[in-house]
């Protein structure tokens, strides 16, 4: 894992704590505005993204990831219609 993006500081902290237990390097933290996650898509070292956001955001985020050439994994369906 090279980067995590979230607007919630508590979510970032709990993710960092889980990663620390694995003794792996900490990923870059991308936070700030609700659109800060798009910086993940600009990274050359990112091959895939896991989208774990409110379902209303899934489609737009998945499409943006795929347009950036990344694999997109979504925790639930991205949309209920084409």
C-alpha positions in Angstrom: 0.0 0.0 0.0 1.6 3.3 -1.1 -1.2 5.8 -0.2 -4.4 6.2 1.7 -6.9 9.0 1.2 -9.6 10.1 3.6 -11.1 13.2 5.0 -11.6 11.7 8.4 -8.5 11.9 10.6 -9.7 9.1 12.9 -10.1 6.7 10.0 -6.6 7.6 8.8 -5.2 7.0 12.3 -6.8 3.6 12.7 -5.6 2.5 9.3 -2.1 3.7 10.1 -2.2 1.7 13.4 -3.3 -1.5 11.5 -0.4 -1.0 9.1 2.1 -0.4 11.9 1.2 -3.8 13.4 2.3 -5.4 10.1 5.7 -3.7 10.3 5.3 -2.4 6.8 6.2 1.1 5.6 3.5 3.7 6.3 1.7 4.9 3.1 1.5 8.5 2.1 -1.6 10.1 3.7 -3.7 12.2 1.3 -6.3 14.3 3.0 -7.8 17.8 3.0 -10.7 18.6 0.7 -13.2 16.0 -0.5 -11.4 15.9 -3.9 -8.0 15.2 -2.5 -8.3 11.5 -3.2 -7.8 12.3 -6.9 -4.1 12.9 -6.2 -3.9 9.1 -5.7 -4.8 8.7 -9.3 -1.8 10.8 -10.4 0.7 8.5 -8.8 2.7 6.2 -11.1 3.2 3.7 -8.3 -0.5 3.1 -7.9 -1.9 0.2 -9.9 -5.3 -0.3 -8.2 -7.6 1.6 -5.8 -10.0 0.3 -3.2 -13.1 2.5 -3.0 -14.7 2.4 0.5 -16.8 5.5 0.5 -20.5 6.2 0.8 -22.1 4.4 -2.1 -23.2 7.6 -3.9 -19.5 8.4 -4.6 -18.6 4.9 -6.0 -19.5 5.4 -9.6 -17.7 8.7 -10.1 -14.6 7.5 -8.2 -14.5 4.2 -10.1 -14.8 5.8 -13.5 -12.1 8.4 -12.6 -9.8 5.5 -11.4 -10.4 3.5 -14.6 -9.8 6.6 -16.8 -6.5 7.1 -15.0 -5.6 3.5 -15.9 -6.1 2.0 -12.4 -8.0 -1.1 -11.4 -11.0 -0.2 -9.3 -12.3 -2.4 -6.5 -15.5 -1.3 -4.8 -16.9 -2.6 -1.5 -20.4 -2.8 -2.9 -22.0 -2.3 -6.3 -21.0 1.0 -8.0 -24.4 1.6 -9.4 -27.8 -0.1 -9.7 -28.3 0.8 -13.4 -26.1 1.4 -16.5 
